[in-house]
């Protein structure tokens, strides 16, 4: 490829990445704007802008960029952020306005995320956790109400955000308190043996949809995030919640429990297993040098540790994962014994897989 074409292609990729980052910043600014409005704070904070600009100018200088050229760019970014924070009621209707939502496990990271989201969508949110003091503290931080599982009796929607091993017990106990026509949802990363058992145990008069957010709780907004839904008994309440999630920018993909677990055996199970194996295999690595690729991989491993209990739960509970792991181990063993003349065959197989992924993008 000609150098001019190659470099232009790379610049095009960087332009697209800049736009994605601006969109991410814009969505975070919208979230900040909602919080500021609720607390009666001004949209623009000149002192903070000065602090940001000083940091940016130092960073630009360290990268041998002229700060005078960078500053106008951030002046426009600030303007974009202020626009994002302004109230646009005609563009941002509250899709869960006055809906009563209880988050069981609301003091956990994912529970907190959904509590914040529902509150921003106009819902009357209560959270329930194991410890009342922790629940009260978390509720105060998120500006929602503390509650208990007993609040399921007066809730339109209950979301169970508890560890997978607790999902069946907590979901069935909560469902026994709920009113006919209301929606129960859980966030289990494995469906077989969990969500299907819940569906069997709870009243047929309840709506029930098992969800799986394909993102970590560290994100601040739903834009471009995928949520898998296993709709056992969907109804009006689910339709309303789904519209709110989609309105927040998420993509909802509907599957059966078996389809979900087969896909997640690769998407999460095998991916995590490979990262764990790689992380353990790097035990002799210390200090520099490091490639950018290795730094990125190390970052993924660190982030994975933040959700370790979930990672282990998937490895233990997904029934489709053991044969996938076994095939991976066999491939790794064979690859370790590869000879030079076999390398082209490996490349051909790898290329075939890449082409399959590309067609699905």
TORKOL-4160 file (C-alpha; in steps of 0.2 Angstrom, whole numbers, padded with zeros to 4 digits, m for minus):
361
<pt num="1" X="0000" Y="0000" Z="0000"/>
<pt num="2" X="0006" Y="0017" Z="m0004"/>
<pt num="3" X="0012" Y="0027" Z="0011"/>
<pt num="4" X="0000" Y="0042" Z="0008"/>
<pt num="5" X="m0015" Y="0030" Z="0007"/>
<pt num="6" X="m0010" Y="0021" Z="0022"/>
<pt num="7" X="m0007" Y="0036" Z="0032"/>
<pt num="8" X="m0023" Y="0044" Z="0026"/>
<pt num="9" X="m0032" Y="0028" Z="0031"/>
<pt num="10" X="m0025" Y="0029" Z="0048"/>
<pt num="11" X="m0030" Y="0047" Z="0050"/>
<pt num="12" X="m0048" Y="0042" Z="0045"/>
<pt num="13" X="m0048" Y="0029" Z="0059"/>
<pt num="14" X="m0042" Y="0042" Z="0071"/>
<pt num="15" X="m0055" Y="0054" Z="0066"/>
<pt num="16" X="m0068" Y="0041" Z="0069"/>
<pt num="17" X="m0061" Y="0038" Z="0086"/>
<pt num="18" X="m0061" Y="0056" Z="0090"/>
<pt num="19" X="m0079" Y="0057" Z="0086"/>
<pt num="20" X="m0083" Y="0042" Z="0097"/>
<pt num="21" X="m0074" Y="0050" Z="0112"/>
<pt num="22" X="m0083" Y="0066" Z="0109"/>
<pt num="23" X="m0099" Y="0057" Z="0110"/>
<pt num="24" X="m0094" Y="0048" Z="0126"/>
<pt num="25" X="m0089" Y="0065" Z="0133"/>
<pt num="26" X="m0106" Y="0072" Z="0127"/>
<pt num="27" X="m0116" Y="0058" Z="0136"/>
<pt num="28" X="m0107" Y="0061" Z="0152"/>
<pt num="29" X="m0110" Y="0079" Z="0151"/>
<pt num="30" X="m0128" Y="0076" Z="0149"/>
<pt num="31" X="m0128" Y="0065" Z="0164"/>
<pt num="32" X="m0119" Y="0078" Z="0174"/>
<pt num="33" X="m0132" Y="0091" Z="0168"/>
<pt num="34" X="m0146" Y="0081" Z="0175"/>
<pt num="35" X="m0137" Y="0080" Z="0192"/>
<pt num="36" X="m0133" Y="0099" Z="0192"/>
<pt num="37" X="m0151" Y="0103" Z="0188"/>
<pt num="38" X="m0157" Y="0092" Z="0202"/>
<pt num="39" X="m0145" Y="0100" Z="0214"/>
<pt num="40" X="m0148" Y="0118" Z="0208"/>
<pt num="41" X="m0130" Y="0120" Z="0201"/>
<pt num="42" X="m0125" Y="0131" Z="0186"/>
<pt num="43" X="m0121" Y="0122" Z="0170"/>
<pt num="44" X="m0105" Y="0131" Z="0167"/>
<pt num="45" X="m0090" Y="0131" Z="0180"/>
<pt num="46" X="m0077" Y="0143" Z="0174"/>
<pt num="47" X="m0065" Y="0138" Z="0188"/>
<pt num="48" X="m0065" Y="0120" Z="0183"/>
<pt num="49" X="m0063" Y="0125" Z="0165"/>
<pt num="50" X="m0047" Y="0134" Z="0169"/>
<pt num="51" X="m0041" Y="0119" Z="0179"/>
<pt num="52" X="m0044" Y="0108" Z="0164"/>
<pt num="53" X="m0036" Y="0120" Z="0152"/>
<pt num="54" X="m0020" Y="0120" Z="0163"/>
<pt num="55" X="m0019" Y="0102" Z="0163"/>
<pt num="56" X="m0022" Y="0101" Z="0144"/>
<pt num="57" X="m0009" Y="0114" Z="0141"/>
<pt num="58" X="0004" Y="0104" Z="0151"/>
<pt num="59" X="m0001" Y="0088" Z="0142"/>
<pt num="60" X="0001" Y="0097" Z="0125"/>
<pt num="61" X="0018" Y="0104" Z="0130"/>
<pt num="62" X="0024" Y="0087" Z="0136"/>
<pt num="63" X="0019" Y="0080" Z="0119"/>
<pt num="64" X="0027" Y="0094" Z="0109"/>
<pt num="65" X="0011" Y="0101" Z="0104"/>
<pt num="66" X="0008" Y="0120" Z="0103"/>
<pt num="67" X="m0005" Y="0124" Z="0118"/>
<pt num="68" X="m0011" Y="0139" Z="0108"/>
<pt num="69" X="m0017" Y="0127" Z="0094"/>
<pt num="70" X="m0025" Y="0115" Z="0107"/>
<pt num="71" X="m0034" Y="0128" Z="0117"/>
<pt num="72" X="m0047" Y="0133" Z="0104"/>
<pt num="73" X="m0051" Y="0115" Z="0102"/>
<pt num="74" X="m0056" Y="0113" Z="0120"/>
<pt num="75" X="m0066" Y="0130" Z="0119"/>
<pt num="76" X="m0077" Y="0121" Z="0107"/>
<pt num="77" X="m0077" Y="0105" Z="0117"/>
<pt num="78" X="m0083" Y="0115" Z="0132"/>
<pt num="79" X="m0097" Y="0123" Z="0122"/>
<pt num="80" X="m0102" Y="0106" Z="0117"/>
<pt num="81" X="m0103" Y="0100" Z="0135"/>
<pt num="82" X="m0113" Y="0116" Z="0140"/>
<pt num="83" X="m0125" Y="0112" Z="0126"/>
<pt num="84" X="m0127" Y="0094" Z="0132"/>
<pt num="85" X="m0130" Y="0099" Z="0150"/>
<pt num="86" X="m0144" Y="0111" Z="0146"/>
<pt num="87" X="m0162" Y="0105" Z="0148"/>
<pt num="88" X="m0170" Y="0099" Z="0132"/>
<pt num="89" X="m0187" Y="0092" Z="0138"/>
<pt num="90" X="m0194" Y="0090" Z="0121"/>
<pt num="91" X="m0179" Y="0080" Z="0116"/>
<pt num="92" X="m0177" Y="0070" Z="0132"/>
<pt num="93" X="m0194" Y="0064" Z="0139"/>
<pt num="94" X="m0194" Y="0054" Z="0155"/>
<pt num="95" X="m0199" Y="0037" Z="0149"/>
<pt num="96" X="m0201" Y="0029" Z="0166"/>
<pt num="97" X="m0209" Y="0045" Z="0174"/>
<pt num="98" X="m0218" Y="0040" Z="0190"/>
<pt num="99" X="m0214" Y="0021" Z="0188"/>
<pt num="100" X="m0210" Y="0013" Z="0205"/>
<pt num="101" X="m0194" Y="0003" Z="0203"/>
<pt num="102" X="m0186" Y="m0007" Z="0217"/>
<pt num="103" X="m0167" Y="m0012" Z="0214"/>
<pt num="104" X="m0163" Y="m0027" Z="0225"/>
<pt num="105" X="m0145" Y="m0028" Z="0227"/>
<pt num="106" X="m0145" Y="m0009" Z="0224"/>
<pt num="107" X="m0129" Y="m0006" Z="0234"/>
<pt num="108" X="m0118" Y="m0016" Z="0222"/>
<pt num="109" X="m0110" Y="m0008" Z="0207"/>
<pt num="110" X="m0123" Y="m0014" Z="0193"/>
<pt num="111" X="m0137" Y="m0011" Z="0205"/>
<pt num="112" X="m0131" Y="0007" Z="0207"/>
<pt num="113" X="m0130" Y="0009" Z="0188"/>
<pt num="114" X="m0148" Y="0004" Z="0185"/>
<pt num="115" X="m0154" Y="0014" Z="0200"/>
<pt num="116" X="m0146" Y="0030" Z="0193"/>
<pt num="117" X="m0152" Y="0026" Z="0176"/>
<pt num="118" X="m0170" Y="0023" Z="0182"/>
<pt num="119" X="m0170" Y="0039" Z="0192"/>
<pt num="120" X="m0164" Y="0049" Z="0178"/>
<pt num="121" X="m0178" Y="0042" Z="0167"/>
<pt num="122" X="m0190" Y="0049" Z="0180"/>
<pt num="123" X="m0194" Y="0033" Z="0190"/>
<pt num="124" X="m0197" Y="0033" Z="0209"/>
<pt num="125" X="m0182" Y="0022" Z="0214"/>
<pt num="126" X="m0179" Y="0013" Z="0230"/>
<pt num="127" X="m0164" Y="0002" Z="0233"/>
<pt num="128" X="m0163" Y="m0013" Z="0245"/>
<pt num="129" X="m0146" Y="m0021" Z="0251"/>
<pt num="130" X="m0141" Y="m0033" Z="0264"/>
<pt num="131" X="m0135" Y="m0019" Z="0276"/>
<pt num="132" X="m0147" Y="m0005" Z="0281"/>
<pt num="133" X="m0133" Y="0007" Z="0285"/>
<pt num="134" X="m0125" Y="0004" Z="0268"/>
<pt num="135" X="m0141" Y="0005" Z="0259"/>
<pt num="136" X="m0145" Y="0022" Z="0267"/>
<pt num="137" X="m0128" Y="0029" Z="0262"/>
<pt num="138" X="m0129" Y="0022" Z="0244"/>
<pt num="139" X="m0147" Y="0029" Z="0242"/>
<pt num="140" X="m0141" Y="0046" Z="0249"/>
<pt num="141" X="m0127" Y="0047" Z="0237"/>
<pt num="142" X="m0138" Y="0043" Z="0222"/>
<pt num="143" X="m0152" Y="0053" Z="0228"/>
<pt num="144" X="m0165" Y="0039" Z="0228"/>
<pt num="145" X="m0174" Y="0031" Z="0243"/>
<pt num="146" X="m0168" Y="0017" Z="0254"/>
<pt num="147" X="m0179" Y="0002" Z="0255"/>
<pt num="148" X="m0181" Y="m0017" Z="0258"/>
<pt num="149" X="m0187" Y="m0032" Z="0249"/>
<pt num="150" X="m0204" Y="m0029" Z="0256"/>
<pt num="151" X="m0206" Y="m0014" Z="0245"/>
<pt num="152" X="m0208" Y="m0026" Z="0231"/>
<pt num="153" X="m0227" Y="m0026" Z="0236"/>
<pt num="154" X="m0229" Y="m0008" Z="0230"/>
<pt num="155" X="m0216" Y="m0008" Z="0215"/>
<pt num="156" X="m0221" Y="m0009" Z="0196"/>
<pt num="157" X="m0204" Y="m0016" Z="0192"/>
<pt num="158" X="m0191" Y="m0025" Z="0202"/>
<pt num="159" X="m0174" Y="m0028" Z="0196"/>
<pt num="160" X="m0163" Y="m0041" Z="0205"/>
<pt num="161" X="m0145" Y="m0036" Z="0204"/>
<pt num="162" X="m0138" Y="m0050" Z="0216"/>
<pt num="163" X="m0124" Y="m0062" Z="0213"/>
<pt num="164" X="m0129" Y="m0077" Z="0202"/>
<pt num="165" X="m0128" Y="m0090" Z="0216"/>
<pt num="166" X="m0142" Y="m0080" Z="0225"/>
<pt num="167" X="m0153" Y="m0075" Z="0210"/>
<pt num="168" X="m0165" Y="m0090" Z="0211"/>
<pt num="169" X="m0168" Y="m0088" Z="0229"/>
<pt num="170" X="m0169" Y="m0069" Z="0229"/>
<pt num="171" X="m0180" Y="m0068" Z="0214"/>
<pt num="172" X="m0192" Y="m0081" Z="0219"/>
<pt num="173" X="m0194" Y="m0073" Z="0237"/>
<pt num="174" X="m0196" Y="m0056" Z="0229"/>
<pt num="175" X="m0209" Y="m0062" Z="0216"/>
<pt num="176" X="m0219" Y="m0069" Z="0230"/>
<pt num="177" X="m0222" Y="m0051" Z="0237"/>
<pt num="178" X="m0226" Y="m0043" Z="0220"/>
<pt num="179" X="m0243" Y="m0039" Z="0212"/>
<pt num="180" X="m0250" Y="m0047" Z="0197"/>
<pt num="181" X="m0245" Y="m0038" Z="0181"/>
<pt num="182" X="m0229" Y="m0031" Z="0188"/>
<pt num="183" X="m0212" Y="m0035" Z="0180"/>
<pt num="184" X="m0198" Y="m0045" Z="0188"/>
<pt num="185" X="m0181" Y="m0043" Z="0180"/>
<pt num="186" X="m0164" Y="m0051" Z="0184"/>
<pt num="187" X="m0146" Y="m0047" Z="0178"/>
<pt num="188" X="m0139" Y="m0065" Z="0179"/>
<pt num="189" X="m0124" Y="m0068" Z="0167"/>
<pt num="190" X="m0129" Y="m0086" Z="0166"/>
<pt num="191" X="m0147" Y="m0091" Z="0161"/>
<pt num="192" X="m0148" Y="m0110" Z="0161"/>
<pt num="193" X="m0152" Y="m0117" Z="0178"/>
<pt num="194" X="m0155" Y="m0099" Z="0184"/>
<pt num="195" X="m0168" Y="m0089" Z="0175"/>
<pt num="196" X="m0177" Y="m0105" Z="0168"/>
<pt num="197" X="m0179" Y="m0110" Z="0187"/>
<pt num="198" X="m0185" Y="m0093" Z="0192"/>
<pt num="199" X="m0198" Y="m0093" Z="0177"/>
<pt num="200" X="m0205" Y="m0110" Z="0184"/>
<pt num="201" X="m0206" Y="m0104" Z="0202"/>
<pt num="202" X="m0214" Y="m0087" Z="0201"/>
<pt num="203" X="m0232" Y="m0083" Z="0198"/>
<pt num="204" X="m0238" Y="m0084" Z="0180"/>
<pt num="205" X="m0247" Y="m0067" Z="0183"/>
<pt num="206" X="m0230" Y="m0058" Z="0183"/>
<pt num="207" X="m0220" Y="m0052" Z="0169"/>
<pt num="208" X="m0203" Y="m0059" Z="0169"/>
<pt num="209" X="m0188" Y="m0055" Z="0158"/>
<pt num="210" X="m0170" Y="m0060" Z="0162"/>
<pt num="211" X="m0157" Y="m0047" Z="0157"/>
<pt num="212" X="m0138" Y="m0048" Z="0154"/>
<pt num="213" X="m0130" Y="m0031" Z="0152"/>
<pt num="214" X="m0114" Y="m0034" Z="0141"/>
<pt num="215" X="m0104" Y="m0020" Z="0150"/>
<pt num="216" X="m0096" Y="m0017" Z="0166"/>
<pt num="217" X="m0104" Y="m0006" Z="0179"/>
<pt num="218" X="m0090" Y="0007" Z="0177"/>
<pt num="219" X="m0099" Y="0015" Z="0163"/>
<pt num="220" X="m0109" Y="0031" Z="0165"/>
<pt num="221" X="m0122" Y="0030" Z="0151"/>
<pt num="222" X="m0130" Y="0017" Z="0140"/>
<pt num="223" X="m0125" Y="0024" Z="0123"/>
<pt num="224" X="m0120" Y="0010" Z="0111"/>
<pt num="225" X="m0121" Y="m0003" Z="0125"/>
<pt num="226" X="m0129" Y="m0020" Z="0122"/>
<pt num="227" X="m0141" Y="m0028" Z="0134"/>
<pt num="228" X="m0147" Y="m0046" Z="0130"/>
<pt num="229" X="m0165" Y="m0050" Z="0135"/>
<pt num="230" X="m0172" Y="m0067" Z="0138"/>
<pt num="231" X="m0191" Y="m0063" Z="0138"/>
<pt num="232" X="m0200" Y="m0077" Z="0147"/>
<pt num="233" X="m0216" Y="m0067" Z="0150"/>
<pt num="234" X="m0215" Y="m0050" Z="0143"/>
<pt num="235" X="m0229" Y="m0037" Z="0144"/>
<pt num="236" X="m0233" Y="m0019" Z="0145"/>
<pt num="237" X="m0221" Y="m0015" Z="0160"/>
<pt num="238" X="m0206" Y="m0023" Z="0150"/>
<pt num="239" X="m0211" Y="m0013" Z="0134"/>
<pt num="240" X="m0209" Y="0003" Z="0145"/>
<pt num="241" X="m0193" Y="m0002" Z="0152"/>
<pt num="242" X="m0186" Y="m0008" Z="0135"/>
<pt num="243" X="m0191" Y="0009" Z="0128"/>
<pt num="244" X="m0182" Y="0018" Z="0141"/>
<pt num="245" X="m0166" Y="0007" Z="0139"/>
<pt num="246" X="m0166" Y="0010" Z="0120"/>
<pt num="247" X="m0170" Y="0028" Z="0123"/>
<pt num="248" X="m0154" Y="0029" Z="0133"/>
<pt num="249" X="m0144" Y="0023" Z="0118"/>
<pt num="250" X="m0143" Y="0004" Z="0122"/>
<pt num="251" X="m0146" Y="m0010" Z="0110"/>
<pt num="252" X="m0157" Y="m0024" Z="0116"/>
<pt num="253" X="m0154" Y="m0041" Z="0108"/>
<pt num="254" X="m0167" Y="m0055" Z="0112"/>
<pt num="255" X="m0162" Y="m0073" Z="0114"/>
<pt num="256" X="m0168" Y="m0089" Z="0122"/>
<pt num="257" X="m0159" Y="m0095" Z="0138"/>
<pt num="258" X="m0149" Y="m0108" Z="0128"/>
<pt num="259" X="m0144" Y="m0096" Z="0114"/>
<pt num="260" X="m0138" Y="m0084" Z="0127"/>
<pt num="261" X="m0127" Y="m0097" Z="0136"/>
<pt num="262" X="m0120" Y="m0104" Z="0120"/>
<pt num="263" X="m0115" Y="m0087" Z="0114"/>
<pt num="264" X="m0108" Y="m0082" Z="0131"/>
<pt num="265" X="m0098" Y="m0097" Z="0133"/>
<pt num="266" X="m0087" Y="m0089" Z="0119"/>
<pt num="267" X="m0091" Y="m0070" Z="0122"/>
<pt num="268" X="m0087" Y="m0071" Z="0140"/>
<pt num="269" X="m0082" Y="m0088" Z="0146"/>
<pt num="270" X="m0068" Y="m0092" Z="0134"/>
<pt num="271" X="m0062" Y="m0074" Z="0133"/>
<pt num="272" X="m0060" Y="m0073" Z="0152"/>
<pt num="273" X="m0052" Y="m0090" Z="0153"/>
<pt num="274" X="m0039" Y="m0085" Z="0140"/>
<pt num="275" X="m0036" Y="m0069" Z="0149"/>
<pt num="276" X="m0034" Y="m0078" Z="0166"/>
<pt num="277" X="m0022" Y="m0090" Z="0158"/>
<pt num="278" X="m0012" Y="m0076" Z="0150"/>
<pt num="279" X="m0011" Y="m0066" Z="0166"/>
<pt num="280" X="m0005" Y="m0081" Z="0175"/>
<pt num="281" X="0008" Y="m0085" Z="0161"/>
<pt num="282" X="0015" Y="m0068" Z="0163"/>
<pt num="283" X="0021" Y="m0071" Z="0181"/>
<pt num="284" X="0039" Y="m0069" Z="0175"/>
<pt num="285" X="0036" Y="m0052" Z="0167"/>
<pt num="286" X="0042" Y="m0037" Z="0177"/>
<pt num="287" X="0046" Y="m0020" Z="0173"/>
<pt num="288" X="0050" Y="m0013" Z="0155"/>
<pt num="289" X="0050" Y="m0014" Z="0141"/>
<pt num="290" X="0031" Y="m0017" Z="0137"/>
<pt num="291" X="0023" Y="m0015" Z="0120"/>
<pt num="292" X="0007" Y="m0005" Z="0119"/>
<pt num="293" X="m0003" Y="m0021" Z="0115"/>
<pt num="294" X="0003" Y="m0029" Z="0131"/>
<pt num="295" X="m0002" Y="m0013" Z="0141"/>
<pt num="296" X="m0019" Y="m0014" Z="0134"/>
<pt num="297" X="m0020" Y="m0033" Z="0138"/>
<pt num="298" X="m0014" Y="m0030" Z="0156"/>
<pt num="299" X="m0027" Y="m0016" Z="0157"/>
<pt num="300" X="m0041" Y="m0029" Z="0152"/>
<pt num="301" X="m0035" Y="m0041" Z="0165"/>
<pt num="302" X="m0035" Y="m0028" Z="0179"/>
<pt num="303" X="m0053" Y="m0023" Z="0174"/>
<pt num="304" X="m0058" Y="m0041" Z="0174"/>
<pt num="305" X="m0052" Y="m0043" Z="0192"/>
<pt num="306" X="m0065" Y="m0029" Z="0197"/>
<pt num="307" X="m0079" Y="m0042" Z="0193"/>
<pt num="308" X="m0070" Y="m0058" Z="0199"/>
<pt num="309" X="m0085" Y="m0066" Z="0208"/>
<pt num="310" X="m0095" Y="m0064" Z="0192"/>
<pt num="311" X="m0080" Y="m0071" Z="0182"/>
<pt num="312" X="m0079" Y="m0086" Z="0193"/>
<pt num="313" X="m0098" Y="m0088" Z="0192"/>
<pt num="314" X="m0098" Y="m0089" Z="0174"/>
<pt num="315" X="m0084" Y="m0102" Z="0173"/>
<pt num="316" X="m0093" Y="m0113" Z="0186"/>
<pt num="317" X="m0111" Y="m0111" Z="0180"/>
<pt num="318" X="m0112" Y="m0109" Z="0161"/>
<pt num="319" X="m0116" Y="m0127" Z="0156"/>
<pt num="320" X="m0109" Y="m0124" Z="0138"/>
<pt num="321" X="m0092" Y="m0118" Z="0143"/>
<pt num="322" X="m0083" Y="m0134" Z="0148"/>
<pt num="323" X="m0082" Y="m0141" Z="0130"/>
<pt num="324" X="m0077" Y="m0124" Z="0124"/>
<pt num="325" X="m0063" Y="m0123" Z="0136"/>
<pt num="326" X="m0057" Y="m0141" Z="0132"/>
<pt num="327" X="m0057" Y="m0137" Z="0114"/>
<pt num="328" X="m0047" Y="m0121" Z="0118"/>
<pt num="329" X="m0034" Y="m0131" Z="0128"/>
<pt num="330" X="m0032" Y="m0144" Z="0114"/>
<pt num="331" X="m0029" Y="m0130" Z="0101"/>
<pt num="332" X="m0016" Y="m0122" Z="0113"/>
<pt num="333" X="m0007" Y="m0139" Z="0115"/>
<pt num="334" X="m0007" Y="m0142" Z="0096"/>
<pt num="335" X="m0001" Y="m0124" Z="0093"/>
<pt num="336" X="0013" Y="m0126" Z="0105"/>
<pt num="337" X="0020" Y="m0141" Z="0094"/>
<pt num="338" X="0017" Y="m0132" Z="0077"/>
<pt num="339" X="0031" Y="m0134" Z="0064"/>
<pt num="340" X="0036" Y="m0121" Z="0051"/>
<pt num="341" X="0027" Y="m0129" Z="0037"/>
<pt num="342" X="0010" Y="m0129" Z="0047"/>
<pt num="343" X="0011" Y="m0110" Z="0050"/>
<pt num="344" X="0002" Y="m0106" Z="0034"/>
<pt num="345" X="m0013" Y="m0118" Z="0039"/>
<pt num="346" X="m0014" Y="m0109" Z="0055"/>
<pt num="347" X="m0015" Y="m0092" Z="0047"/>
<pt num="348" X="m0028" Y="m0098" Z="0035"/>
<pt num="349" X="m0039" Y="m0104" Z="0049"/>
<pt num="350" X="m0036" Y="m0088" Z="0059"/>
<pt num="351" X="m0040" Y="m0078" Z="0043"/>
<pt num="352" X="m0056" Y="m0088" Z="0041"/>
<pt num="353" X="m0062" Y="m0084" Z="0059"/>
<pt num="354" X="m0058" Y="m0065" Z="0056"/>
<pt num="355" X="m0069" Y="m0065" Z="0041"/>
<pt num="356" X="m0083" Y="m0073" Z="0050"/>
<pt num="357" X="m0082" Y="m0060" Z="0064"/>
<pt num="358" X="m0081" Y="m0046" Z="0051"/>
<pt num="359" X="m0097" Y="m0051" Z="0042"/>
<pt num="360" X="m0106" Y="m0051" Z="0059"/>
<pt num="361" X="m0100" Y="m0033" Z="0063"/>
